[in-house]
Amino acid sequence: MTEKPAITSQPLGSLTLPHTVKALSGAVFDPRTKRWTFHDGLHSISVNFERLRECATDELIAAAKFPLMWYAENAEAMTVVNLFDHFRRLLESISAAQGRPVSIIDALPLASFRASLTKETEWKLGALSAFFKKWEGLGVLGVTKSAVHFLKSIRFKGNRKGTAVLTMDPLKGPLTEIERSATQVALDDAFAARTIALDDYLLAWLCLLLGQRNIQYAMLKVGDVREITKADGATEYVLRVPRVKQGRAEARREQFKERLITPSIGKMLIDYASSVRTRFGDGDEFTIGPSQAPLFPQKKTTKKVRPGFQQHTSPKEIGNRVRSVFEALRVYSERTGEHIKITSKRLRHTVATSAAREGHGELIIAELLDHSDTQNVGIYVKATPEIIERIDRAVALRMDPLAHAFAGAVIISESAAIRGDDPTSRIVDPRFDETMKPMGNCGRDGPCGFMGHLRIKP
């Protein structure tokens, strides 16, 4: 049902909102309505201006649509949603302080809002800085020059990222090797016991192997799974993973990264994709052909129209499925003694951290995570004081037995050895002396295998 144009359809100075706007993804919507709704690939976009009625005047709401419209045409749709949410929270704060709806964005209320933030939350105003500058730059009333001057005069601290990774947070950070191994074993056992469905099993394994975003799994189609026979007769299994955050690629599946899948999972994935293709070819209830069938179809019907992604599971639903699959495994953490809470985001961190642990650099990790550059992957290879302490402690526990094993003092004769009066303490090796002449003494009872305290004669 099309909504009636709100007050924002009226001219604002010499500016008037157009009847339609084409978003960066190609979606079209009417900016004059009270609520902007459209689909950006698998994302359902909704920007409800009615939520601003109690904290902003009609004139300010009307003016805010112009910069938001510019962002809709030039940035990702989720950027528009995030900007709107940050803007709404700012208006609610200023309106509560003033005791009336906000009519204009000025320097003084911005300064007061900033004073209410902490160093950890200052990024909330910083996220709106570019938005207000664009607003004023478009020549639309609503943001004063003094407000822009204030924003330009201060330097905001960004939202700190990567803390969970750098500190190996046991609840939000990467899994340890022990946790990951235990999770993999539990997943295989659950599938063998038929307590987990095949599609959920394969989805969980793809998260463990690839560490991609939820939306990338949601965008997969059956044709993205491929079986390749090489010249030497060997078989490889490849998954074409759609790239996101690459211009319009998120909505149109224009760019892909080919990822090798382990043979055991790859063969199962091929057979599973074939069964999904057959299901969509035989079923009359489906409106799309088998070649366009999603690799992970939605389990519940929805009335939402998703052009190009009919029957696909939404990114949010993918995340919920992944979480529920691992929750059912009830794997314990050696760090907390509690069940491990696993999400696709934690597994993404785990894949990158494991790559760094194996010695791979930022370029390789960026490739694994589908990043276009390396500016956000440094956290995985950078050792900070928080993690150095953990590393030192872990290494110390491993090295302590070895250090004690080889900490024996040099002795002049057997009489100075701890067990010098025990003939069984003598260490011999025919490779060095065919006469089996002792070369030292073991400092512990029982076979030492060269791992006990050694008392070596010069």
C-alpha positions in Angstrom: 0.0 0.0 0.0 1.4 3.4 -1.0 1.5 6.0 1.7 0.2 9.4 1.2 2.9 12.1 0.9 3.6 13.8 4.3 4.4 17.4 4.9 7.8 16.8 3.5 6.4 16.9 0.0 6.0 20.6 0.3 8.7 22.9 -1.0 11.6 23.7 1.4 12.8 27.1 0.2 13.7 26.6 -3.4 14.1 22.8 -3.0 11.4 20.2 -3.6 11.8 16.4 -3.1 11.5 14.4 -6.3 8.8 11.8 -6.8 11.3 8.9 -7.0 14.9 8.2 -5.9 17.1 5.4 -7.3 19.3 4.0 -4.6 22.9 2.9 -5.3 21.7 -0.7 -5.4 19.1 0.1 -8.1 16.1 0.1 -5.8 13.5 2.8 -6.3 11.5 4.5 -3.6 9.4 7.7 -3.0 11.3 10.1 -0.7 8.1 12.1 0.0 6.5 9.5 2.1 6.6 9.2 5.9 8.5 5.9 5.7 11.1 4.9 3.2 10.9 1.2 2.4 12.8 -0.8 -0.2 14.9 -3.8 -0.6 18.6 -3.7 -1.0 19.5 -7.3 -2.0 18.6 -9.3 1.0 18.3 -6.3 3.3 14.8 -4.9 4.0 15.4 -1.2 4.4 13.0 0.9 6.5 13.5 4.5 7.5 10.5 5.8 9.5 10.5 9.6 9.8 7.4 9.4 12.1 9.8 8.4 14.9 11.2 11.9 14.8 7.9 13.7 15.3 8.3 14.1 19.1 11.9 15.3 19.0 12.1 17.5 15.9 10.0 20.0 14.0 8.4 19.2 10.7 10.7 21.6 9.0 13.8 19.9 10.3 12.5 16.5 9.4 11.8 17.7 5.9 15.3 19.2 5.6 16.9 16.0 6.9 15.5 14.0 3.9 17.8 15.8 1.4 21.2 14.6 2.8 19.7 11.2 3.6 18.5 11.0 0.0 22.1 11.9 -1.2 23.5 9.0 0.9 20.8 6.7 -0.5 22.0 7.5 -4.0 25.8 7.3 -3.2 26.3 4.9 -0.4 25.1 1.5 0.9 21.5 1.4 2.0 22.5 0.3 5.5 24.6 3.5 5.8 21.3 5.4 5.5 19.7 3.3 8.2 22.6 3.8 10.5 22.8 7.6 9.9 19.1 7.9 10.6 19.4 6.0 13.9 22.3 8.1 15.1 20.5 11.3 14.1 17.3 10.2 15.9 19.3 9.5 19.1 20.9 12.9 18.9 17.6 14.6 18.4 16.1 12.7 21.4 19.0 13.8 23.6 18.9 17.5 22.6 15.1 17.6 22.7 15.0 16.2 26.2 17.6 18.8 27.3 15.8 21.7 25.7 12.3 20.6 26.7 11.0 21.1 23.1 11.4 19.6 19.6 14.7 20.5 17.9 14.3 23.1 15.0 17.9 23.5 14.0 21.3 21.8 14.5 23.6 24.4 16.1 27.1 24.3 17.7 25.9 24.8 21.4 23.6 21.7 21.5 26.2 19.7 19.7 28.8 20.7 22.3 26.4 19.8 25.1 25.7 16.4 23.5 29.4 15.7 23.1 30.0 16.6 26.8 27.5 13.9 27.7 29.5 11.2 25.9 32.6 9.3 27.1 35.8 8.5 25.3 34.3 5.1 24.4 31.0 6.6 23.1 32.3 9.8 21.4 32.2 8.0 18.1 28.4 8.4 18.1 28.8 12.1 17.3 31.7 11.5 15.1 29.5 9.2 12.9 27.2 12.2 12.3 30.0 14.7 11.5 30.2 13.9 7.8 26.4 13.8 7.6 26.0 17.3 9.0 28.8 18.6 6.8 27.1 17.2 3.7 23.8 18.6 4.9 25.1 22.1 5.1 27.1 21.7 1.9 23.9 20.9 -0.1 22.6 24.3 0.8 19.6 22.9 2.7 18.5 24.8 5.9 18.7 22.9 9.2 22.5 22.9 10.1 24.2 26.2 10.9 27.7 27.1 9.8 28.7 27.4 13.4 27.7 23.8 13.9 29.9 22.7 10.9 32.8 24.9 12.2 32.5 23.2 15.6 32.6 19.7 14.1 35.6 20.7 12.0 37.4 22.1 15.0 37.5 18.8 17.0 38.9 15.4 16.4 36.7 12.5 17.3 38.0 9.2 18.5 36.7 6.4 16.4 34.7 3.4 17.6 37.4 1.1 19.0 37.4 -2.1 17.0 39.2 -5.4 17.6 39.3 -5.4 21.4 37.8 -8.9 21.6 40.4 -10.2 19.1 43.4 -8.4 20.7 42.5 -9.6 24.2 41.4 -13.1 23.1 38.1 -12.4 24.9 36.7 -15.8 26.0 33.1 -14.8 25.3 33.4 -12.7 22.1 36.8 -13.2 20.7 38.3 -16.0 18.6 38.1 -19.6 19.7 41.2 -21.3 20.9 42.5 -24.3 19.0 41.1 -26.6 21.7 37.7 -24.9 21.5 37.6 -25.1 17.7 38.7 -28.7 17.6 36.1 -29.7 20.2 33.4 -27.9 18.3 34.3 -29.6 15.0 34.2 -33.0 16.7 30.9 -32.3 18.4 29.4 -31.1 15.1 30.5 -34.3 13.3 29.2 -36.5 16.2 25.8 -34.6 16.1 25.4 -35.2 12.4 26.4 -38.9 12.7 23.8 -39.2 15.4 21.2 -37.5 13.1 20.5 -34.8 15.6 21.3 -32.1 13.1 19.9 -31.5 9.6 22.2 -31.7 6.6 21.7 -28.1 5.5 22.5 -26.8 9.0 25.6 -29.2 9.2 27.0 -27.8 5.9 26.2 -24.2 6.9 28.0 -24.6 10.2 31.0 -26.2 8.5 31.3 -23.4 5.9 31.4 -20.9 8.8 34.2 -22.9 10.4 36.1 -23.2 7.2 35.6 -19.8 5.5 34.7 -17.3 8.2 32.5 -15.2 5.8 29.7 -12.8 6.6 26.1 -13.9 7.1 25.0 -12.1 4.1 27.5 -14.0 1.9 26.0 -17.3 3.0 22.5 -15.9 2.5 23.3 -14.9 -1.1 24.7 -18.3 -2.2 22.9 -20.2 -5.0 23.1 -23.8 -5.9 25.2 -22.9 -9.0 27.9 -21.5 -6.8 29.0 -25.0 -5.8 31.3 -26.6 -8.4 33.2 -29.8 -8.8 36.4 -29.5 -10.9 38.4 -32.3 -12.4 42.1 -31.3 -12.8 44.5 -32.5 -15.5 46.0 -35.1 -13.2 42.6 -36.6 -12.5 42.3 -35.1 -9.0 39.0 -33.5 -8.0 38.6 -30.1 -6.4 35.5 -28.6 -4.8 35.1 -24.8 -5.2 32.5 -22.5 -3.7 31.9 -19.1 -5.5 31.4 -16.7 -2.6 29.7 -13.4 -3.5 31.6 -10.4 -2.6 30.0 -7.6 -0.6 30.8 -4.0 0.2 32.1 -3.7 -3.3 29.9 -1.0 -4.8 26.7 -2.6 -6.1 28.0 -6.1 -5.8 26.1 -6.7 -2.6 22.7 -6.4 -4.3 23.6 -7.9 -7.7 26.1 -10.7 -7.1 28.5 -9.1 -9.6 31.8 -10.1 -8.0 32.9 -13.5 -6.5 35.8 -15.1 -4.7 36.4 -18.8 -5.4 37.2 -20.7 -2.3 38.5 -24.3 -2.1 36.5 -26.6 0.1 37.9 -29.7 1.8 36.9 -32.8 -0.2 34.9 -34.4 2.6 32.6 -31.3 2.9 32.8 -30.4 -0.8 31.4 -33.8 -1.9 28.5 -33.5 0.5 27.9 -29.9 -0.6 27.7 -31.0 -4.3 25.2 -33.7 -3.5 23.2 -31.3 -1.3 23.1 -28.6 -4.0 21.9 -31.1 -6.5 19.0 -32.1 -4.2 18.0 -28.5 -3.7 18.1 -28.0 -7.5 15.8 -31.0 -8.0 13.5 -29.8 -5.2 13.0 -26.4 -6.9 12.6 -28.1 -10.3 9.8 -30.4 -9.1 7.9 -28.2 -6.8 5.0 -26.2 -8.1 5.0 -23.9 -5.1 8.2 -22.2 -6.2 8.2 -19.2 -8.4 11.9 -19.4 -9.5 13.7 -21.9 -11.7 16.1 -24.5 -10.3 19.2 -22.7 -11.6 18.3 -19.7 -9.4 17.6 -21.8 -6.3 19.2 -20.6 -3.1 21.8 -22.9 -1.5 20.2 -22.4 1.9 16.5 -21.8 1.2 14.3 -20.2 3.8 12.6 -22.6 6.2 9.6 -20.4 6.7 7.6 -18.6 4.0 7.6 -14.9 4.0 5.6 -12.2 2.1 8.7 -10.1 1.7 9.6 -9.5 -1.9 13.4 -9.9 -2.6 14.1 -9.3 -6.3 16.8 -11.8 -7.4 16.8 -13.5 -4.0 13.4 -15.2 -3.8 13.3 -18.0 -1.3 16.7 -17.0 0.1 17.2 -17.0 3.9 17.9 -13.5 5.2 21.3 -12.7 6.8 19.6 -12.3 10.2 18.0 -15.7 9.9 21.4 -17.2 8.8 23.0 -15.8 11.9 20.2 -17.3 14.1 20.6 -20.7 12.5 24.3 -20.7 13.0 23.9 -19.7 16.6 21.3 -22.3 17.4 23.2 -25.1 15.7 26.3 -24.5 17.9 24.2 -23.9 21.0 22.7 -27.4 20.6 26.2 -29.0 20.6 26.8 -27.8 24.2 30.6 -27.7 23.8 32.5 -26.6 26.9 35.3 -24.0 26.9 38.5 -24.9 28.7 38.8 -21.2 29.6 35.4 -20.5 31.2 34.2 -24.0 32.1 30.9 -22.9 30.5 29.2 -23.8 27.1 30.8 -21.9 24.3 28.6 -19.2 22.7 29.5 -19.4 19.0 28.4 -16.9 16.4 29.4 -16.5 12.7 31.3 -13.4 13.8 33.4 -15.3 16.3 34.2 -17.9 13.7 35.2 -15.1 11.3 37.6 -13.9 14.0 38.8 -17.4 14.5 39.6 -18.1 10.9 41.6 -14.8 10.6 43.4 -15.4 14.0 44.3 -19.0 13.0 45.8 -17.7 9.7 47.9 -15.2 11.7 49.0 -17.9 14.1 50.2 -19.9 11.2 52.4 -17.1 10.0 50.3 -15.6 7.2 50.5 -11.8 6.7 47.9 -9.1 6.4 47.5 -9.6 2.6 46.5 -13.2 3.0 44.2 -12.5 5.9 42.5 -9.7 3.9 42.0 -12.1 1.0 40.4 -14.7 3.4 38.1 -12.2 4.9 37.1 -10.6 1.5 38.6 -7.2 2.3 39.7 -4.9 -0.5 42.6 -3.6 1.6 44.5 -4.4 4.8 43.5 -1.5 6.9 41.2 -3.5 9.1 43.2 -6.8 9.4 46.2 -5.5 11.4 44.5 -6.6 14.7 45.0 -10.2 13.8 48.8 -10.0 13.4 49.5 -7.3 15.9 50.7 -8.4 19.4 49.6 -5.9 22.0 50.4 -5.9 25.7 47.0 -7.6 26.4 47.8 -10.6 24.3 51.5 -10.7 25.0 50.8 -11.5 28.6 48.6 -14.4 27.5 51.2 -15.6 25.1 53.9 -15.4 27.7 51.8 -17.4 30.2 50.9 -20.0 27.6 54.5 -20.4 26.4 55.8 -20.5 30.0 53.5 -23.4 30.8 54.8 -25.3 27.7 58.4 -24.5 28.1 58.7 -25.1 31.9 59.0 -28.9 31.7 61.6 -28.6 28.9 63.6 -26.0 30.8 63.7 -28.2 33.8 64.6 -31.2 31.7 67.7 -29.6 30.4 68.7 -27.6 33.5 71.2 -30.2 34.8 74.6 -29.0 36.0 77.8 -30.2 34.3 79.6 -32.8 36.4 83.2 -33.9 36.4 82.6 -37.6 37.4 79.8 -40.0 38.1 80.2 -39.6 41.8 78.8 -36.1 41.5 75.6 -37.3 39.8 72.2 -37.3 41.7 72.0 -41.1 41.2 75.7 -41.8 40.8 75.5 -45.0 42.9 72.7 -46.4 40.7 74.1 -48.3 37.6 70.7 -48.0 35.9 71.1 -44.2 35.7 73.9 -44.5 33.2 73.2 -43.2 29.7 74.7 -45.1 26.8 74.4 -45.0 23.0 76.3 -47.4 20.7 76.1 -44.8 17.9 78.6 -42.8 19.8 80.6 -45.5 21.6 80.4 -49.2 20.5 81.9 -50.2 23.9 78.7 -48.8 25.5 80.8 -46.4 27.7 78.4 -44.2 29.8 78.2 -40.6 28.6 76.2 -39.3 31.4 73.6 -40.0 34.1 69.9 -39.6 34.3 68.7 -37.6 37.3 65.3 -39.4 37.7 64.1 -42.9 38.4 62.7 -44.9 35.5 63.3 -44.5 31.8 64.0 -40.9 30.9 64.3 -40.9 27.2 66.7 -38.0 27.4 64.0 -35.8 28.9 65.0 -36.0 32.6 67.8 -34.1 34.4 71.1 -34.9 32.7 74.5 -34.9 34.4 77.0 -34.8 31.5 80.6 -35.7 31.9 83.0 -33.4 29.9 
